[in-house]
Amino acid sequence: MTNAKSMLITGGAGFIGCHAATHYAERGWRVTVFDDLSRRGSDINWDHLQRHGDVRCVRGDVRQPGDLDRAFVKTGGVDAVLHLAAQVAVTTSVTDPRHDFEVNALGTFNVLEAVRRHAPGAGFVYASTNKVYGGLEHHDVIERDGRYDFAALPNGVSEAEPLDFHSPYGCSKGAADQYVRDYSRIYGLRSFVVRQSCIYGTRQFGVEDQGWVAWFTIASVLGLPTSIYGDGKQVRDLLWVEDLLGLYDLCLERGRPGSIYNAGGGPANRASVLQVLAELEHQLGRPVPRTFDDWRPGDQRVFYSDNQKAADELGWAPRTGVADGMAQLFAWVNEHATAIARARAA
């Protein structure tokens, strides 16, 4: 085990980070998780990871360069970095844009500089977002079969789509996205940008303004109010978290440094908000009450990824269908309903 590769995961107590830590530890990596535990539910994931013998947990804040330096020193050498730490909600970015900027843009800059100082040869994967493409207003949207769809993009949005940062969140994540790309060109870092769509799965303590599939599942099981922003016909492509980790694997194994990849469920795994609620009603065997509210700033009526670049260059494609993924998520929420309710009350 002393010759095992070493990985640092920022935001490692978050939903994706917790899965990534377990995923790589089980494959023989020495994993260090770095997190400030600011997000609801992260303390539960933190406790879960601390019971995992192959994962080291280091508390720290990406806004503080000294915290990152200490984390890199503690690892004793890093072969790969997954940068998942982020402020993740558009609504929060609108109400507190400075905090959003400091975590997403400045925090990513700090992580890049720490990698450049301590581990310039490490593979570096950055979790970006489809929000860098903006509202996509220049693409005609139609209504088809009770949900929105692109009029002329049957395969979805590709990486060739012009960048159009919309909302403070889009700006902060987009700036970080471009910094990660440029640090490969200017400093030779082995960096990769993964522009993620709607990632869902177990250990996701979703809230109303982020992680909506998990949030609807939690609300339906706990009997909490469910609000729909907009008319519910908006469409996203859903990507199961383990499928996303498969793309991270391929980036680190054979990706060309500086590459940017879309990562979504793609056309085959798109669903509207109303369709997700219908699936939950099928799982529950009863209706899920809901109310409707105004559209949120920067909310796209439809988005699904064209994943062809990752397929062509890395051989990657999603494997988990929406019905199968939602059934697994529903079972997990039911099994952990008490702990989830306790986390919400904390």
PyMOL commands that set and color helices and strands:
alter all, ss='L'
color gray80, all
select helices_A, chain A and resi 15-25+42-50+65-75+90-95+97-118+130-133+167-187+212-222+241-254+267-269+273-284+308-314+322-335+337-345
alter helices_A, ss='H'
color red, helices_A
select strands_A, chain A and resi 6-10+30-35+55-59+80-83+123-129+141-144+147-150+190-196+198-200+227-229+235-240+260-263+270-272+291-293+302-303
alter strands_A, ss='S'
color yellow, strands_A
deselect
rebuild
show_as cartoon
